[in-house]
Amino acid sequence: MNSTRFVLAVSLWDRMHGLLGARPRWNTNTVLVLAPCKSIHTWWMRYPIDIAFVDERGEVLYAERDVAPWRIVSKFGAHFVLERPSCADPSWFKAGETLPLALYGRV
């Protein structure tokens, strides 16, 4: 995931909207970060997406590629979710992997 650009979606509207309306060819080096988030839906999506649920320490709890439209996926313990339109790029996050990206809560 070298040169990956992370785009934060932290407002309620941005998290609910997610990748809806994004073109399927959205830059595959760009990953949407939904925070806080422990559940996503793919209602009204026109294409599959790749997802990864991550806890507050940056550990990937669950990852799935090619999540089809009209699904709901959630993971207990997740603090944020990573999303991108599915693509041929074989690199994606895997369960158990620790990312150098973490949410630390309030100061």
C-alpha positions in Angstrom: 0.0 0.0 0.0 2.9 2.3 -0.8 1.9 5.9 -1.7 -1.6 5.4 -0.5 -3.6 8.5 0.1 -6.1 8.4 3.0 -9.2 10.6 2.9 -11.0 11.1 6.2 -14.8 11.0 6.5 -15.5 12.1 10.0 -18.8 14.0 9.8 -22.0 12.1 10.0 -22.9 13.0 6.4 -19.5 12.0 5.1 -19.6 8.6 6.9 -23.2 7.9 5.8 -22.4 8.9 2.2 -19.1 7.0 2.0 -18.2 6.0 -1.5 -21.7 6.5 -2.9 -21.5 8.6 -6.0 -17.8 8.0 -6.4 -16.9 6.7 -9.8 -15.8 3.0 -9.9 -12.5 4.1 -11.3 -11.8 6.4 -8.3 -8.1 6.5 -7.8 -7.2 3.0 -6.4 -4.4 4.5 -4.4 -6.9 6.5 -2.4 -8.6 4.9 0.6 -11.6 6.4 2.4 -11.3 6.3 6.3 -14.7 6.3 8.0 -14.2 7.3 11.6 -15.7 6.4 14.0 -17.3 3.5 12.3 -18.0 -0.2 13.1 -20.6 -0.9 10.4 -20.9 -0.2 6.7 -23.6 -0.7 4.1 -23.3 -1.0 0.3 -26.9 0.0 -0.5 -27.3 1.7 -3.8 -23.7 1.1 -4.7 -23.1 0.3 -8.4 -19.9 -1.5 -7.9 -18.1 -3.7 -5.3 -15.8 -2.3 -2.7 -12.8 -3.5 -0.6 -13.2 -2.9 3.1 -11.1 -3.3 6.3 -12.3 -2.9 9.9 -9.6 -1.5 12.2 -9.4 -1.2 16.0 -8.1 1.8 18.0 -4.5 0.3 18.0 -4.4 0.0 14.2 -5.0 -3.8 14.0 -7.0 -5.0 11.1 -9.8 -7.0 12.7 -11.5 -8.0 9.4 -10.9 -7.4 5.7 -12.9 -8.4 2.6 -12.4 -7.7 -1.1 -15.2 -7.3 -3.6 -18.1 -6.6 -1.2 -21.1 -6.6 -3.4 -23.8 -3.9 -3.4 -26.8 -4.3 -1.0 -24.8 -5.8 1.9 -24.3 -4.7 5.5 -21.0 -5.6 7.2 -20.1 -4.8 10.8 -17.3 -5.8 13.2 -17.5 -5.5 17.0 -14.5 -3.7 18.3 -13.8 -1.7 15.1 -13.1 2.0 15.5 -12.7 2.9 11.9 -13.2 1.3 8.4 -11.1 1.6 5.3 -12.9 1.5 1.9 -12.0 1.8 -1.7 -13.7 0.7 -5.0 -12.6 -2.9 -5.8 -9.9 -3.1 -8.4 -7.3 -5.5 -9.9 -4.6 -4.2 -7.5 -3.8 -7.3 -5.3 -2.6 -5.2 -2.4 -5.2 -4.8 0.4 -5.2 -5.0 4.1 -5.4 -8.4 5.8 -6.8 -9.4 9.2 -4.1 -9.4 11.9 -2.0 -6.8 10.1 -1.1 -3.7 12.2 -1.2 -0.4 10.4 0.8 2.7 11.3 -2.5 4.5 11.6 -4.5 4.6 14.8 -7.2 6.6 16.5 -6.4 7.5 20.1 -9.7 9.0 21.3 -10.0 12.2 23.3 -7.1 13.9 25.0 
